[in-house]
Amino acid sequence: MAERSKPERRRRLSRPVVLAAAVALVDREGLAALTMRRLAADLGVEPMALYRYTDGKEGLLDGLVEAFFAEVNERLRTSVEQARADTASAAAEAPWRTELRRVARAFACVVHAHPEVLPVVAARPLSVPVARRPEPWLQLTEHVFAVLARAGFDDRTALAIYRTFVSWTLGCLLVDKRQVVDNPDEPDPVLRLGLHRLSAADYPRLRALVPHFAEYDDERELTDGLDKLLGRMPEAPLDAFYGRGAP
């Protein structure tokens, strides 16, 4: 039976196939499980076969970022109708704000689908010059700047809005309520959150607020905070909408 199943696992390799398998492996077992040997085993090939599509572990990390942003862009491409509905229902709102909210929602959906990939997505691009970042990242970034340009913002203002938008979106999604759970199997809230490990005398405010950390709703925080931030941005000189939406 084992000998018969092995050929069935083999598939025609391509870079998208290899990267999809890498993302699936990280989804299942975490980033530490991602190695060329383990990925090759999942694909039913020899490790050397993968070097045609990625240049080792570092290349796989870049590939995770590439696959992540490709999925964000695909979500945007397939949600054009929703974008039009959003624009119609928010007629009093500047259209560029509506589109940035749509981008943030698409990004958040992919984060929720692949939470183990997010730390790589947040940190990896910082080690790579902009011109060498994956094409899907470039496409999404170009799209955001095009939205702001079509609204009439000058370059300096567009860059400020972009940095605020990215910082808030990443920051909200990086705050994970699971990080405050000390023992998930413990029914007592104090013990589950490990509050007994914190001195009440030394950390009174931290002890009081940790339970609220565990109730963190990243989707609500993301949209509410983004609305407040975008509402404080300057009005666009033009009321134009980048109607084709997705990159």
N, C-alpha and C positions, 0 to 999 in steps of 0.2 A: 504493500500500500504506500509506504514512504517513497519507494522508487518511482511509483507512478505519479505521485503528487508533485515531485520536484520539477519535471518538465512543465507541468501546468502553471507553475509559479513564474516561469520564464516569460519575459515579454520583450517586445521590441523597445530598445532603449532610445531615449531622446532626452534633451535637457529638461523639458517640462515634466517628463515621467520621473526622472531622477529627483528633481526638486520636490515633486508632489510626495514621493516616497519618503524623502527626508523630513518634510513637514509632518507627515503621518506618524513617523517614528518619534519625533519630538513630542507630538500631541499625546502619544500613548505613554512614553516612558521618560520624558524630560530631555533637556539639552545634553546632559551628561552621557546619554545613551547613543548620541549621534557620532559614529565613527565610520570611516570608509568600509571597514570590514563588516560591521553590523548592517550598514545600508545595503551593501552588496548581497549579504545573506537574505535580506528581506526581498530583494529584487530577483534572487535566484541566479546571480552571476558571480564571476570572480571579481575581487576588488579592483584589479587592474582595468577591468572593462569600464569602470566609472571615470577614469582619468581622461577619457575623451570628452567628458561633459563637465568636469569640475577638477580643479587642481588641488585636491586634498581637502583637509578639514577646514582650513581658512576659506577656501572657495565655497564649501558647503554653507558656511555661515553667511557669506555674501548671497548665496543662493536662497537661503531662508528669507532674507530681506527682499530679494527679487520676487519670490513667490508670494510673499505677503502683500506687497504693493500691487502685484498683478491681480490678486484677488480683490483688493479694494477697487481698482480701476474697473474690473469686470462688474462689480456690484453697481458702480456708478453708471456704467453703460446700460445695464439692464433696469435701471430705475428712472429713466427719463420721464416716463409717464407720471411717476410719483413727484418728480421735480416740477412738472407742469401743474400738478394739483396743488403742491405746496405754494407755488407762486400765485395761483389763483386765489387760494384761501388766505394769503397774506398780502393782499393787494396794497395795504397801507404800509407795508414794510419794504425797506430797500431790498431789491432782488439779490444783490450780492450777499447780503446776510443770509437769505434763504438758501443760497447755493453753498455757502460755507457750512451751514448747519447740515445740509445733505451730505457733504464730504465727511464731516465729523461723525455722522451716524453710520456711514458706510465703513469708516475706519473702526469704529467701536464694534460693529458687527463682526468684522474679521478678527479683532482682538478677542472677542468672546468665543469665537470658533477655535482660535489658536492661542490661548493665553500663555503657553510656555514659550512661544516665539517672541512675545512682546519685548522682553529685555534685550534681545538681539536687535530687534527693529529700532529700539530707542538708542542703543549705544553703538552699534556697528557702523552706521553711516558716518559717525563722528571721526572714525579712523580712516575714512576714505575721502579723498578730494571730491568736490562736487562733480567735476567732469567725469569721474570714474565710477560714480554711483550707478546702481542698476537702472536700466531704462524705465521700468515701471515707476520708480521713485521720481525720476526726472519728469516723466509724463504727468504725474499727479501734481508735482510742484509747479510745473509750467501751467497746468490748468488753473490752479489757485491764483497765480499771478495774472493769468489772462482774464479771469473773472474780475479782479481788482482793476486791471487796466481798462477793461471795457466799461467799468463803472466810472472811470475818469480820474482815479487816484494817480498822483505823481509817484515816481519810483520810491522816494524816501518814505512816503506814507504807506504805500503798498507793502514795503518791506517790514515796517513796524507792525502793520496789521497781521501779516503772515507770521512773524515771530510770536506775537501774542496768541494767535490761533493755534499754532503748533505747540507752544509751551503749555497752554491750558489743556489741550486735547490729550497730549501725552501724559501730563502730570496727573490728570484725573484717572486715567486708565492704569497708570502704574501703581496707584494706591490700591492695594488689594486687601480686602477685609480678611482674607484667610491668614494674613501675616500676623494678626493679633491673637489668633487661636493657638493656645499652648497645648491643649489636649482635646482634640475633636470628639473623643469618645466619652468625655466627662460630662455628665448631665448638669452638675452644679455650675452656674455661670461664673462664679468667682474662680473655681478651679479650672474650668474650661479655658478661661482667658488668662490664667496664670497670675491673677491679681495678688495671690498670697505671696508671690515672689517679690512684689514691690513694697518697699517700706511705706507705710501710711504716713509716717512722720516726714520722710524725705521727699516723697512723690505724691502729695495729696491730690494735686490737679490731674496728674497722669492717671492715677487710680480711678478718679471720677470720670475721666473721659474715654478710657479704653473701651468700655462697653459701647459707647457711641461709635467708636472706630469700627466695631464689628457689625454695626448696622449700616455701614457705608453703602450707598446705592450709587454706583459709578455712573449709570445711565442718567439718573436724575441730576446728579451733581454736574455731569458734563453739559447737559442741555441747559440747565438753569444758569450755570456759571457762564457758559458761552453766550447766552442771550444778554446777560448783564455786561459782559466785556464788549461784545459787538455793539451793544447799545451806546457805549461810551466812545466808540470810534467816531471820527469825523464823518459828516455826511459826504457822500460821493458827489462830485461835480455833475455827473451824468446819471440818469436813471435808466441805465441800459442793463440788460441781462444777457449773460453768456448762454443763450438759449439751448445750444446743442449739448451743453452740460458736460458729459463724460469725456475724459481724455481718450 
